[in-house]
Amino acid sequence: MEEQLKVQDIDKRSFDFAVRVIETVNWLPKSIASYELSKQIIRSSASINSNIVQARSGVSKADFLQHMRVALKEAKETQRWIEMMVATKLISKGETESLLKENIEIIKILVTIIKNTQENQ
C-alpha cells in the first residue's frame, strides 16, 4: 500500500514538475541555444511522467521496473539540462533552484521505488 502511495505521489509530482519546466523555458531568451536546450529539457522532463504512467499500466513487475528505470534516467538527464542552461547563462542559478531541488527529490523517490520493487520480487 505504501509503495502505491509513492507511485501516485511521484506521478503527480513528475507531471507538475514537467509543467513547471515548460513554463520556465518559455521565459528563456530567444536564441538558437535556448531553443535547442528547451526542446531537450521539455522532452526529458515530460518523459519522466510518461514513463511513470506507463509503469503504472505495466503488465508485470519487470515491465513496471523497466519504465521506472527509464523515468529515473530521464530525471537525471533533465537535471543535466538544467545545469547546462545555468552554465551557459541562459538562466540564473537562483531561477532554477526550486526546479533542481524538486528534480533531486523525484530522483530519490524513483530510486526508492525501484529498490523496494526489486527487493519484493
MOPAC internal coordinates of N, CA, C and O (Angstrom, degrees):
PM7 1SCF
backbone

  N    0.0000 0     0.00 0     0.00 0    0    0    0
  C    1.4574 1     0.00 0     0.00 0    1    0    0
  C    1.5377 1   110.95 1     0.00 0    2    1    0
  O    1.2310 1   120.56 1   134.41 1    3    2    1
  N    1.3336 1   116.54 1   -45.59 1    3    2    1
  C    1.4690 1   120.22 1  -179.87 1    5    3    2
  C    1.5291 1   110.60 1   -60.65 1    6    5    3
  O    1.2310 1   120.56 1   140.85 1    7    6    5
  N    1.3259 1   116.54 1   -39.15 1    7    6    5
  C    1.4589 1   120.61 1   179.71 1    9    7    6
  C    1.5275 1   110.52 1   -64.35 1   10    9    7
  O    1.2310 1   120.02 1   142.24 1   11   10    9
  N    1.3393 1   117.57 1   -37.76 1   11   10    9
  C    1.4658 1   121.24 1   177.52 1   13   11   10
  C    1.5241 1   110.77 1   -63.07 1   14   13   11
  O    1.2310 1   120.36 1   140.83 1   15   14   13
  N    1.3278 1   116.92 1   -39.17 1   15   14   13
  C    1.4681 1   120.64 1   178.26 1   17   15   14
  C    1.5178 1   110.64 1   -64.45 1   18   17   15
  O    1.2310 1   120.35 1   139.65 1   19   18   17
  N    1.3464 1   116.93 1   -40.35 1   19   18   17
  C    1.4615 1   120.02 1   178.03 1   21   19   18
  C    1.5240 1   110.64 1   -62.90 1   22   21   19
  O    1.2310 1   120.66 1   138.88 1   23   22   21
  N    1.3341 1   116.34 1   -41.12 1   23   22   21
  C    1.4623 1   119.84 1  -179.81 1   25   23   22
  C    1.5220 1   110.30 1   -66.58 1   26   25   23
  O    1.2310 1   119.67 1   138.87 1   27   26   25
  N    1.3318 1   118.24 1   -41.13 1   27   26   25
  C    1.4600 1   120.83 1   177.20 1   29   27   26
  C    1.5260 1   110.54 1   -64.03 1   30   29   27
  O    1.2310 1   120.64 1   138.28 1   31   30   29
  N    1.3383 1   116.39 1   -41.72 1   31   30   29
  C    1.4599 1   121.56 1   179.13 1   33   31   30
  C    1.5262 1   110.49 1   -62.75 1   34   33   31
  O    1.2310 1   120.52 1   133.78 1   35   34   33
  N    1.3235 1   116.62 1   -46.22 1   35   34   33
  C    1.4625 1   119.36 1  -177.37 1   37   35   34
  C    1.5260 1   110.64 1   -69.00 1   38   37   35
  O    1.2310 1   119.89 1   150.74 1   39   38   37
  N    1.3050 1   117.82 1   -29.26 1   39   38   37
  C    1.4653 1   121.55 1   176.28 1   41   39   38
  C    1.5305 1   109.29 1   -61.74 1   42   41   39
  O    1.2310 1   120.16 1   127.48 1   43   42   41
  N    1.3116 1   117.31 1   -52.52 1   43   42   41
  C    1.4673 1   121.60 1  -179.51 1   45   43   42
  C    1.5246 1   111.35 1   -65.91 1   46   45   43
  O    1.2310 1   120.65 1   134.85 1   47   46   45
  N    1.3294 1   116.37 1   -45.15 1   47   46   45
  C    1.4644 1   119.89 1  -178.45 1   49   47   46
  C    1.5198 1   111.92 1   -62.62 1   50   49   47
  O    1.2310 1   120.39 1   138.41 1   51   50   49
  N    1.3283 1   116.86 1   -41.59 1   51   50   49
  C    1.4634 1   119.23 1  -178.94 1   53   51   50
  C    1.5340 1   111.14 1   -69.87 1   54   53   51
  O    1.2310 1   120.12 1   145.62 1   55   54   53
  N    1.3272 1   117.37 1   -34.38 1   55   54   53
  C    1.4694 1   120.27 1   175.49 1   57   55   54
  C    1.5306 1   109.59 1   -64.21 1   58   57   55
  O    1.2310 1   120.70 1   129.39 1   59   58   57
  N    1.3330 1   116.26 1   -50.61 1   59   58   57
  C    1.4700 1   120.64 1  -179.99 1   61   59   58
  C    1.5244 1   111.13 1   -60.57 1   62   61   59
  O    1.2310 1   120.61 1   142.62 1   63   62   61
  N    1.3334 1   116.44 1   -37.38 1   63   62   61
  C    1.4605 1   121.29 1   178.66 1   65   63   62
  C    1.5327 1   110.25 1   -62.84 1   66   65   63
  O    1.2310 1   120.29 1   133.43 1   67   66   65
  N    1.3258 1   117.06 1   -46.57 1   67   66   65
  C    1.4670 1   120.39 1   179.82 1   69   67   66
  C    1.5314 1   110.90 1   -61.17 1   70   69   67
  O    1.2310 1   120.23 1   140.64 1   71   70   69
  N    1.3195 1   117.16 1   -39.36 1   71   70   69
  C    1.4674 1   120.87 1   177.11 1   73   71   70
  C    1.5235 1   110.09 1   -61.81 1   74   73   71
  O    1.2310 1   120.51 1   135.40 1   75   74   73
  N    1.3303 1   116.64 1   -44.60 1   75   74   73
  C    1.4763 1   120.39 1   178.78 1   77   75   74
  C    1.5238 1   111.47 1   -62.51 1   78   77   75
  O    1.2310 1   120.12 1   140.21 1   79   78   77
  N    1.3268 1   117.38 1   -39.79 1   79   78   77
  C    1.4652 1   120.89 1   178.01 1   81   79   78
  C    1.5302 1   109.75 1   -61.35 1   82   81   79
  O    1.2310 1   120.54 1   133.18 1   83   82   81
  N    1.3178 1   116.57 1   -46.82 1   83   82   81
  C    1.4658 1   120.59 1  -179.76 1   85   83   82
  C    1.5325 1   110.68 1   -61.30 1   86   85   83
  O    1.2310 1   120.51 1   135.98 1   87   86   85
  N    1.3238 1   116.62 1   -44.02 1   87   86   85
  C    1.4728 1   120.15 1   177.59 1   89   87   86
  C    1.5236 1   111.11 1   -61.95 1   90   89   87
  O    1.2310 1   120.37 1   142.02 1   91   90   89
  N    1.3269 1   116.90 1   -37.98 1   91   90   89
  C    1.4692 1   120.76 1  -179.56 1   93   91   90
  C    1.5196 1   111.48 1   -67.15 1   94   93   91
  O    1.2310 1   119.86 1   133.37 1   95   94   93
  N    1.3283 1   117.87 1   -46.63 1   95   94   93
  C    1.4644 1   119.03 1  -177.09 1   97   95   94
  C    1.5267 1   112.31 1   -68.95 1   98   97   95
  O    1.2310 1   120.19 1   158.97 1   99   98   97
  N    1.3109 1   117.23 1   -21.03 1   99   98   97
  C    1.4602 1   119.19 1   175.56 1  101   99   98
  C    1.5263 1   112.14 1   -64.29 1  102  101   99
  O    1.2310 1   120.25 1   160.30 1  103  102  101
  N    1.3228 1   117.12 1   -19.70 1  103  102  101
  C    1.4674 1   121.40 1  -179.26 1  105  103  102
  C    1.5240 1   113.14 1   -96.92 1  106  105  103
  O    1.2310 1   120.20 1   178.97 1  107  106  105
  N    1.3245 1   117.22 1    -1.03 1  107  106  105
  C    1.4657 1   118.88 1   179.61 1  109  107  106
  C    1.5243 1   110.29 1   -67.60 1  110  109  107
  O    1.2310 1   120.69 1   -27.58 1  111  110  109
  N    1.3383 1   116.29 1   152.42 1  111  110  109
  C    1.4634 1   118.80 1   176.21 1  113  111  110
  C    1.5345 1   109.63 1   -62.57 1  114  113  111
  O    1.2310 1   120.83 1   -31.06 1  115  114  113
  N    1.3018 1   116.02 1   148.94 1  115  114  113
  C    1.4653 1   120.41 1  -178.62 1  117  115  114
  C    1.5292 1   109.27 1   -80.10 1  118  117  115
  O    1.2310 1   121.25 1   -67.07 1  119  118  117
  N    1.3264 1   115.21 1   112.93 1  119  118  117
  C    1.4629 1   121.52 1   177.28 1  121  119  118
  C    1.5212 1   107.86 1  -157.41 1  122  121  119
  O    1.2310 1   120.82 1   -12.48 1  123  122  121
  N    1.3152 1   116.03 1   167.52 1  123  122  121
  C    1.4626 1   120.15 1   178.03 1  125  123  122
  C    1.5267 1   109.86 1   -61.74 1  126  125  123
  O    1.2310 1   120.28 1   136.40 1  127  126  125
  N    1.3227 1   117.07 1   -43.60 1  127  126  125
  C    1.4704 1   120.75 1  -178.89 1  129  127  126
  C    1.5222 1   111.56 1   -62.79 1  130  129  127
  O    1.2310 1   120.33 1   133.00 1  131  130  129
  N    1.3198 1   116.97 1   -47.00 1  131  130  129
  C    1.4652 1   118.82 1  -178.70 1  133  131  130
  C    1.5250 1   110.72 1   -66.31 1  134  133  131
  O    1.2310 1   119.90 1   145.25 1  135  134  133
  N    1.3155 1   117.79 1   -34.75 1  135  134  133
  C    1.4606 1   121.50 1   178.06 1  137  135  134
  C    1.5328 1   110.08 1   -63.14 1  138  137  135
  O    1.2310 1   120.41 1   131.60 1  139  138  137
  N    1.3186 1   116.83 1   -48.40 1  139  138  137
  C    1.4689 1   120.77 1  -178.21 1  141  139  138
  C    1.5293 1   111.86 1   -67.36 1  142  141  139
  O    1.2310 1   120.28 1   135.22 1  143  142  141
  N    1.3235 1   117.06 1   -44.78 1  143  142  141
  C    1.4696 1   119.68 1   178.89 1  145  143  142
  C    1.5256 1   110.88 1   -66.16 1  146  145  143
  O    1.2310 1   120.29 1   143.53 1  147  146  145
  N    1.3160 1   117.06 1   -36.47 1  147  146  145
  C    1.4665 1   121.02 1   178.15 1  149  147  146
  C    1.5220 1   111.22 1   -61.12 1  150  149  147
  O    1.2310 1   120.64 1   135.62 1  151  150  149
  N    1.3280 1   116.37 1   -44.38 1  151  150  149
  C    1.4657 1   119.50 1   178.37 1  153  151  150
  C    1.5268 1   110.88 1   -59.62 1  154  153  151
  O    1.2310 1   120.64 1   136.51 1  155  154  153
  N    1.3188 1   116.38 1   -43.49 1  155  154  153
  C    1.4668 1   120.82 1  -177.87 1  157  155  154
  C    1.5222 1   111.57 1   -65.44 1  158  157  155
  O    1.2310 1   120.37 1   132.58 1  159  158  157
  N    1.3201 1   116.90 1   -47.42 1  159  158  157
  C    1.4669 1   119.84 1  -175.79 1  161  159  158
  C    1.5316 1   111.53 1   -71.00 1  162  161  159
  O    1.2310 1   120.07 1   146.85 1  163  162  161
  N    1.3237 1   117.47 1   -33.15 1  163  162  161
  C    1.4681 1   119.32 1   175.85 1  165  163  162
  C    1.5207 1   109.56 1   -64.61 1  166  165  163
  O    1.2310 1   120.39 1   135.34 1  167  166  165
  N    1.3214 1   116.87 1   -44.66 1  167  166  165
  C    1.4678 1   120.22 1   179.42 1  169  167  166
  C    1.5235 1   111.82 1   -61.89 1  170  169  167
  O    1.2310 1   120.55 1   131.67 1  171  170  169
  N    1.3310 1   116.55 1   -48.33 1  171  170  169
  C    1.4731 1   118.61 1  -175.63 1  173  171  170
  C    1.5235 1   111.51 1   -69.46 1  174  173  171
  O    1.2310 1   119.62 1   139.42 1  175  174  173
  N    1.3243 1   118.33 1   -40.58 1  175  174  173
  C    1.4703 1   119.35 1  -179.10 1  177  175  174
  C    1.5253 1   111.30 1   -68.83 1  178  177  175
  O    1.2310 1   119.88 1   141.01 1  179  178  177
  N    1.3235 1   117.83 1   -38.99 1  179  178  177
  C    1.4660 1   120.43 1   177.59 1  181  179  178
  C    1.5228 1   111.01 1   -69.23 1  182  181  179
  O    1.2310 1   120.62 1   148.59 1  183  182  181
  N    1.3056 1   116.42 1   -31.41 1  183  182  181
  C    1.4619 1   120.94 1   179.74 1  185  183  182
  C    1.5275 1   112.37 1   -68.32 1  186  185  183
  O    1.2310 1   120.01 1   152.37 1  187  186  185
  N    1.3164 1   117.59 1   -27.63 1  187  186  185
  C    1.4695 1   120.30 1   175.74 1  189  187  186
  C    1.5225 1   107.82 1   -56.70 1  190  189  187
  O    1.2310 1   120.73 1   125.06 1  191  190  189
  N    1.3220 1   116.22 1   -54.94 1  191  190  189
  C    1.4646 1   120.46 1  -177.85 1  193  191  190
  C    1.5192 1   112.05 1   -65.99 1  194  193  191
  O    1.2310 1   120.46 1   138.99 1  195  194  193
  N    1.3149 1   116.72 1   -41.01 1  195  194  193
  C    1.4585 1   120.88 1  -179.99 1  197  195  194
  C    1.5293 1   111.16 1   -57.66 1  198  197  195
  O    1.2310 1   120.30 1   136.21 1  199  198  197
  N    1.3088 1   117.03 1   -43.79 1  199  198  197
  C    1.4640 1   120.51 1  -179.85 1  201  199  198
  C    1.5236 1   112.18 1   -70.74 1  202  201  199
  O    1.2310 1   120.09 1   147.66 1  203  202  201
  N    1.3135 1   117.43 1   -32.34 1  203  202  201
  C    1.4662 1   120.29 1   175.88 1  205  203  202
  C    1.5255 1   109.83 1   -66.26 1  206  205  203
  O    1.2310 1   120.38 1   137.30 1  207  206  205
  N    1.3206 1   116.87 1   -42.70 1  207  206  205
  C    1.4648 1   120.86 1   177.50 1  209  207  206
  C    1.5283 1   109.63 1   -61.08 1  210  209  207
  O    1.2310 1   120.57 1   136.06 1  211  210  209
  N    1.3183 1   116.51 1   -43.94 1  211  210  209
  C    1.4615 1   119.97 1   178.64 1  213  211  210
  C    1.5267 1   111.21 1   -64.53 1  214  213  211
  O    1.2310 1   120.17 1   141.95 1  215  214  213
  N    1.3248 1   117.28 1   -38.05 1  215  214  213
  C    1.4657 1   120.89 1   178.93 1  217  215  214
  C    1.5189 1   110.54 1   -62.33 1  218  217  215
  O    1.2310 1   120.56 1   139.08 1  219  218  217
  N    1.3203 1   116.53 1   -40.92 1  219  218  217
  C    1.4708 1   120.56 1   179.85 1  221  219  218
  C    1.5208 1   111.45 1   -65.39 1  222  221  219
  O    1.2310 1   120.28 1   156.27 1  223  222  221
  N    1.3208 1   117.07 1   -23.73 1  223  222  221
  C    1.4650 1   121.75 1   179.37 1  225  223  222
  C    1.5261 1   111.92 1   -97.06 1  226  225  223
  O    1.2310 1   120.65 1  -174.85 1  227  226  225
  N    1.3283 1   116.36 1     5.15 1  227  226  225
  C    1.4608 1   121.03 1  -176.24 1  229  227  226
  C    1.5188 1   112.99 1   -60.60 1  230  229  227
  O    1.2310 1   121.63 1   -28.04 1  231  230  229
  N    1.3121 1   114.48 1   151.96 1  231  230  229
  C    1.4619 1   120.27 1  -178.33 1  233  231  230
  C    1.5288 1   112.54 1   -90.68 1  234  233  231
  O    1.2310 1   120.53 1   169.70 1  235  234  233
  N    1.3206 1   116.59 1   -10.30 1  235  234  233
  C    1.4633 1   120.43 1  -179.34 1  237  235  234
  C    1.5211 1   109.31 1  -152.05 1  238  237  235
  O    1.2310 1   121.15 1   -12.25 1  239  238  237
  N    1.3284 1   115.41 1   167.75 1  239  238  237
  C    1.4708 1   119.16 1   175.58 1  241  239  238
  C    1.5226 1   111.01 1   -64.04 1  242  241  239
  O    1.2310 1   120.66 1   143.97 1  243  242  241
  N    1.3273 1   116.34 1   -36.03 1  243  242  241
  C    1.4663 1   119.83 1   178.29 1  245  243  242
  C    1.5329 1   110.57 1   -62.57 1  246  245  243
  O    1.2310 1   120.55 1   137.79 1  247  246  245
  N    1.3172 1   116.56 1   -42.21 1  247  246  245
  C    1.4624 1   121.75 1   177.59 1  249  247  246
  C    1.5329 1   110.14 1   -63.58 1  250  249  247
  O    1.2310 1   121.14 1   134.49 1  251  250  249
  N    1.3298 1   115.43 1   -45.51 1  251  250  249
  C    1.4628 1   121.51 1   177.27 1  253  251  250
  C    1.5330 1   110.53 1   -56.38 1  254  253  251
  O    1.2310 1   120.70 1   130.59 1  255  254  253
  N    1.3213 1   116.26 1   -49.41 1  255  254  253
  C    1.4635 1   121.18 1  -178.64 1  257  255  254
  C    1.5245 1   111.73 1   -62.80 1  258  257  255
  O    1.2310 1   120.39 1   137.72 1  259  258  257
  N    1.3185 1   116.86 1   -42.28 1  259  258  257
  C    1.4633 1   119.93 1  -179.37 1  261  259  258
  C    1.5251 1   110.93 1   -59.66 1  262  261  259
  O    1.2310 1   120.02 1   134.45 1  263  262  261
  N    1.3188 1   117.57 1   -45.55 1  263  262  261
  C    1.4673 1   120.25 1  -179.67 1  265  263  262
  C    1.5283 1   111.49 1   -69.09 1  266  265  263
  O    1.2310 1   120.01 1   143.96 1  267  266  265
  N    1.3145 1   117.58 1   -36.04 1  267  266  265
  C    1.4682 1   120.00 1   176.93 1  269  267  266
  C    1.5263 1   110.92 1   -66.38 1  270  269  267
  O    1.2310 1   120.45 1   143.05 1  271  270  269
  N    1.3214 1   116.74 1   -36.95 1  271  270  269
  C    1.4748 1   120.04 1   177.20 1  273  271  270
  C    1.5280 1   110.90 1   -65.48 1  274  273  271
  O    1.2310 1   120.53 1   140.35 1  275  274  273
  N    1.3216 1   116.59 1   -39.65 1  275  274  273
  C    1.4705 1   119.89 1   177.28 1  277  275  274
  C    1.5272 1   109.59 1   -65.83 1  278  277  275
  O    1.2310 1   120.09 1   138.53 1  279  278  277
  N    1.3324 1   117.44 1   -41.47 1  279  278  277
  C    1.4695 1   120.84 1   177.12 1  281  279  278
  C    1.5302 1   110.43 1   -58.57 1  282  281  279
  O    1.2310 1   120.56 1   138.93 1  283  282  281
  N    1.3318 1   116.54 1   -41.07 1  283  282  281
  C    1.4656 1   120.91 1   178.30 1  285  283  282
  C    1.5282 1   110.73 1   -63.66 1  286  285  283
  O    1.2310 1   120.02 1   135.80 1  287  286  285
  N    1.3137 1   117.56 1   -44.20 1  287  286  285
  C    1.4703 1   120.88 1   177.56 1  289  287  286
  C    1.5260 1   110.80 1   -59.80 1  290  289  287
  O    1.2310 1   120.80 1   137.46 1  291  290  289
  N    1.3298 1   116.07 1   -42.54 1  291  290  289
  C    1.4636 1   120.36 1   180.00 1  293  291  290
  C    1.5256 1   111.26 1   -65.93 1  294  293  291
  O    1.2310 1   120.33 1   143.66 1  295  294  293
  N    1.3313 1   116.98 1   -36.34 1  295  294  293
  C    1.4733 1   120.68 1   177.59 1  297  295  294
  C    1.5290 1   110.45 1   -64.81 1  298  297  295
  O    1.2310 1   120.83 1   139.53 1  299  298  297
  N    1.3283 1   116.01 1   -40.47 1  299  298  297
  C    1.4687 1   119.31 1   178.26 1  301  299  298
  C    1.5283 1   110.68 1   -68.08 1  302  301  299
  O    1.2310 1   120.49 1   142.72 1  303  302  301
  N    1.3163 1   116.68 1   -37.28 1  303  302  301
  C    1.4660 1   120.25 1   176.66 1  305  303  302
  C    1.5272 1   110.69 1   -64.56 1  306  305  303
  O    1.2310 1   120.78 1   137.58 1  307  306  305
  N    1.3259 1   116.11 1   -42.42 1  307  306  305
  C    1.4693 1   120.44 1   178.98 1  309  307  306
  C    1.5257 1   110.53 1   -59.69 1  310  309  307
  O    1.2310 1   120.78 1   137.43 1  311  310  309
  N    1.3230 1   116.11 1   -42.57 1  311  310  309
  C    1.4625 1   119.70 1   178.01 1  313  311  310
  C    1.5275 1   110.51 1   -58.17 1  314  313  311
  O    1.2310 1   120.42 1   137.33 1  315  314  313
  N    1.3218 1   116.80 1   -42.67 1  315  314  313
  C    1.4618 1   119.86 1  -179.56 1  317  315  314
  C    1.5259 1   111.74 1   -65.06 1  318  317  315
  O    1.2310 1   119.94 1   141.06 1  319  318  317
  N    1.3461 1   117.73 1   -38.94 1  319  318  317
  C    1.4616 1   120.06 1   178.76 1  321  319  318
  C    1.5257 1   110.98 1   -65.18 1  322  321  319
  O    1.2310 1   120.18 1   140.95 1  323  322  321
  N    1.3320 1   117.26 1   -39.05 1  323  322  321
  C    1.4631 1   120.26 1   177.15 1  325  323  322
  C    1.5216 1   109.38 1   -62.14 1  326  325  323
  O    1.2310 1   120.74 1   133.80 1  327  326  325
  N    1.3285 1   116.18 1   -46.20 1  327  326  325
  C    1.4685 1   120.65 1   179.60 1  329  327  326
  C    1.5301 1   110.92 1   -61.18 1  330  329  327
  O    1.2310 1   120.24 1   142.84 1  331  330  329
  N    1.3295 1   117.14 1   -37.16 1  331  330  329
  C    1.4655 1   121.07 1   179.60 1  333  331  330
  C    1.5266 1   110.94 1   -68.37 1  334  333  331
  O    1.2310 1   120.31 1   141.64 1  335  334  333
  N    1.3259 1   117.02 1   -38.36 1  335  334  333
  C    1.4647 1   119.76 1   178.10 1  337  335  334
  C    1.5279 1   110.64 1   -63.63 1  338  337  335
  O    1.2310 1   120.64 1   142.63 1  339  338  337
  N    1.3386 1   116.37 1   -37.37 1  339  338  337
  C    1.4621 1   120.17 1   177.14 1  341  339  338
  C    1.5297 1   109.94 1   -69.38 1  342  341  339
  O    1.2310 1   120.46 1   134.59 1  343  342  341
  N    1.3320 1   116.72 1   -45.41 1  343  342  341
  C    1.4711 1   121.26 1  -178.02 1  345  343  342
  C    1.5256 1   112.03 1   -61.66 1  346  345  343
  O    1.2310 1   120.25 1   148.08 1  347  346  345
  N    1.3158 1   117.13 1   -31.92 1  347  346  345
  C    1.4668 1   121.01 1   179.83 1  349  347  346
  C    1.5255 1   112.49 1   -92.37 1  350  349  347
  O    1.2310 1   121.40 1  -173.81 1  351  350  349
  N    1.3265 1   114.93 1     6.19 1  351  350  349
  C    1.4679 1   122.55 1   176.19 1  353  351  350
  C    1.5305 1   114.26 1    62.59 1  354  353  351
  O    1.2310 1   120.97 1  -152.66 1  355  354  353
  N    1.3260 1   115.76 1    27.34 1  355  354  353
  C    1.4587 1   118.91 1   173.66 1  357  355  354
  C    1.5175 1   110.72 1   -76.11 1  358  357  355
  O    1.2310 1   121.58 1   156.17 1  359  358  357
  N    1.3227 1   114.57 1   -23.83 1  359  358  357
  C    1.4620 1   121.46 1  -179.35 1  361  359  358
  C    1.5276 1   107.14 1  -151.53 1  362  361  359
  O    1.2310 1   120.36 1   -28.18 1  363  362  361
  N    1.3164 1   116.92 1   151.82 1  363  362  361
  C    1.4637 1   119.16 1  -178.04 1  365  363  362
  C    1.5267 1   111.07 1   -83.15 1  366  365  363
  O    1.2310 1   121.25 1   -23.10 1  367  366  365
  N    1.3109 1   115.21 1   156.90 1  367  366  365
  C    1.4600 1   120.90 1   178.22 1  369  367  366
  C    1.5329 1   110.32 1   -59.32 1  370  369  367
  O    1.2310 1   120.57 1   140.74 1  371  370  369
  N    1.3028 1   116.52 1   -39.26 1  371  370  369
  C    1.4596 1   121.12 1   179.47 1  373  371  370
  C    1.5181 1   112.81 1   -62.09 1  374  373  371
  O    1.2310 1   120.86 1   143.63 1  375  374  373
  N    1.3339 1   115.97 1   -36.37 1  375  374  373
  C    1.4589 1   120.60 1  -179.87 1  377  375  374
  C    1.5276 1   112.57 1   -70.91 1  378  377  375
  O    1.2310 1   120.56 1   159.48 1  379  378  377
  N    1.3234 1   116.53 1   -20.52 1  379  378  377
  C    1.4689 1   119.72 1  -178.45 1  381  379  378
  C    1.5234 1   113.22 1  -106.83 1  382  381  379
  O    1.2310 1   120.38 1   178.92 1  383  382  381
  N    1.3244 1   116.88 1    -1.08 1  383  382  381
  C    1.4643 1   120.76 1  -174.66 1  385  383  382
  C    1.5331 1   112.57 1   -55.60 1  386  385  383
  O    1.2310 1   120.07 1   131.15 1  387  386  385
  N    1.3210 1   117.47 1   -48.85 1  387  386  385
  C    1.4657 1   119.21 1  -178.03 1  389  387  386
  C    1.5305 1   111.44 1   -70.60 1  390  389  387
  O    1.2310 1   119.92 1   147.72 1  391  390  389
  N    1.3387 1   117.75 1   -32.28 1  391  390  389
  C    1.4601 1   120.58 1   175.84 1  393  391  390
  C    1.5222 1   110.92 1   -64.89 1  394  393  391
  O    1.2310 1   120.88 1   133.77 1  395  394  393
  N    1.3234 1   115.93 1   -46.23 1  395  394  393
  C    1.4652 1   119.50 1   179.10 1  397  395  394
  C    1.5234 1   111.44 1   -63.01 1  398  397  395
  O    1.2310 1   120.52 1   139.71 1  399  398  397
  N    1.3237 1   116.61 1   -40.29 1  399  398  397
  C    1.4608 1   120.51 1   179.20 1  401  399  398
  C    1.5280 1   110.41 1   -61.82 1  402  401  399
  O    1.2310 1   120.24 1   133.85 1  403  402  401
  N    1.3211 1   117.15 1   -46.15 1  403  402  401
  C    1.4659 1   120.70 1   179.08 1  405  403  402
  C    1.5241 1   110.77 1   -65.50 1  406  405  403
  O    1.2310 1   120.43 1   140.37 1  407  406  405
  N    1.3233 1   116.79 1   -39.63 1  407  406  405
  C    1.4576 1   120.55 1   178.47 1  409  407  406
  C    1.5318 1   111.20 1   -60.43 1  410  409  407
  O    1.2310 1   120.36 1   137.48 1  411  410  409
  N    1.3226 1   116.91 1   -42.52 1  411  410  409
  C    1.4639 1   121.32 1   178.14 1  413  411  410
  C    1.5237 1   110.57 1   -64.38 1  414  413  411
  O    1.2310 1   120.14 1   140.63 1  415  414  413
  N    1.3307 1   117.34 1   -39.37 1  415  414  413
  C    1.4681 1   120.70 1   177.60 1  417  415  414
  C    1.5294 1   110.94 1   -64.08 1  418  417  415
  O    1.2310 1   120.65 1   139.44 1  419  418  417
  N    1.3214 1   116.36 1   -40.56 1  419  418  417
  C    1.4687 1   120.77 1   177.88 1  421  419  418
  C    1.5283 1   109.80 1   -62.48 1  422  421  419
  O    1.2310 1   120.36 1   136.72 1  423  422  421
  N    1.3147 1   116.92 1   -43.28 1  423  422  421
  C    1.4663 1   121.10 1   177.68 1  425  423  422
  C    1.5273 1   110.22 1   -59.36 1  426  425  423
  O    1.2310 1   120.16 1   134.03 1  427  426  425
  N    1.3248 1   117.31 1   -45.97 1  427  426  425
  C    1.4670 1   120.94 1  -179.73 1  429  427  426
  C    1.5274 1   111.54 1   -61.56 1  430  429  427
  O    1.2310 1   120.33 1   137.40 1  431  430  429
  N    1.3160 1   116.97 1   -42.60 1  431  430  429
  C    1.4684 1   120.71 1   179.77 1  433  431  430
  C    1.5265 1   110.00 1   -64.52 1  434  433  431
  O    1.2310 1   120.27 1   135.43 1  435  434  433
  N    1.3259 1   117.08 1   -44.57 1  435  434  433
  C    1.4599 1   120.33 1   179.51 1  437  435  434
  C    1.5257 1   111.37 1   -61.76 1  438  437  435
  O    1.2310 1   120.44 1   137.37 1  439  438  437
  N    1.3254 1   116.77 1   -42.63 1  439  438  437
  C    1.4663 1   120.41 1   177.86 1  441  439  438
  C    1.5216 1   110.37 1   -59.70 1  442  441  439
  O    1.2310 1   120.22 1   136.08 1  443  442  441
  N    1.3231 1   117.19 1   -43.92 1  443  442  441
  C    1.4693 1   121.63 1   179.08 1  445  443  442
  C    1.5204 1   111.73 1   -63.25 1  446  445  443
  O    1.2310 1   120.27 1   135.26 1  447  446  445
  N    1.3155 1   117.10 1   -44.74 1  447  446  445
  C    1.4685 1   121.21 1   179.58 1  449  447  446
  C    1.5285 1   109.98 1   -61.52 1  450  449  447
  O    1.2310 1   120.50 1   133.82 1  451  450  449
  N    1.3270 1   116.65 1   -46.18 1  451  450  449
  C    1.4701 1   120.62 1   179.82 1  453  451  450
  C    1.5239 1   110.73 1   -61.98 1  454  453  451
  O    1.2310 1   121.03 1   132.71 1  455  454  453
  N    1.3110 1   115.64 1   -47.29 1  455  454  453
  C    1.4605 1   120.98 1  -178.63 1  457  455  454
  C    1.5354 1   110.96 1   -60.89 1  458  457  455
  O    1.2310 1   120.19 1   131.96 1  459  458  457
  N    1.3233 1   117.24 1   -48.04 1  459  458  457
  C    1.4658 1   121.40 1  -179.26 1  461  459  458
  C    1.5260 1   111.96 1   -64.58 1  462  461  459
  O    1.2310 1   120.68 1   142.05 1  463  462  461
  N    1.3200 1   116.30 1   -37.95 1  463  462  461
  C    1.4665 1   120.17 1   179.20 1  465  463  462
  C    1.5258 1   110.43 1   -67.09 1  466  465  463
  O    1.2310 1   120.24 1   139.33 1  467  466  465
  N    1.3166 1   117.14 1   -40.67 1  467  466  465
  C    1.4621 1   121.02 1   178.31 1  469  467  466
  C    1.5287 1   110.81 1   -63.84 1  470  469  467
  O    1.2310 1   120.47 1   139.97 1  471  470  469
  N    1.3211 1   116.71 1   -40.03 1  471  470  469
  C    1.4686 1   120.98 1  -179.48 1  473  471  470
  C    1.5208 1   111.59 1   -67.75 1  474  473  471
  O    1.2310 1   120.10 1   151.74 1  475  474  473
  N    1.3241 1   117.41 1   -28.26 1  475  474  473
  C    1.4694 1   121.71 1  -177.15 1  477  475  474
  C    1.5261 1   112.73 1   -93.70 1  478  477  475
  O    1.2310 1   119.97 1  -172.68 1  479  478  477
  N    1.3153 1   117.66 1     7.32 1  479  478  477
  C    1.4764 1   119.70 1   179.49 1  481  479  478
  C    1.4932 1   111.48 1   -78.29 1  482  481  479
  O    1.2310 1   120.10 1   180.00 1  483  482  481

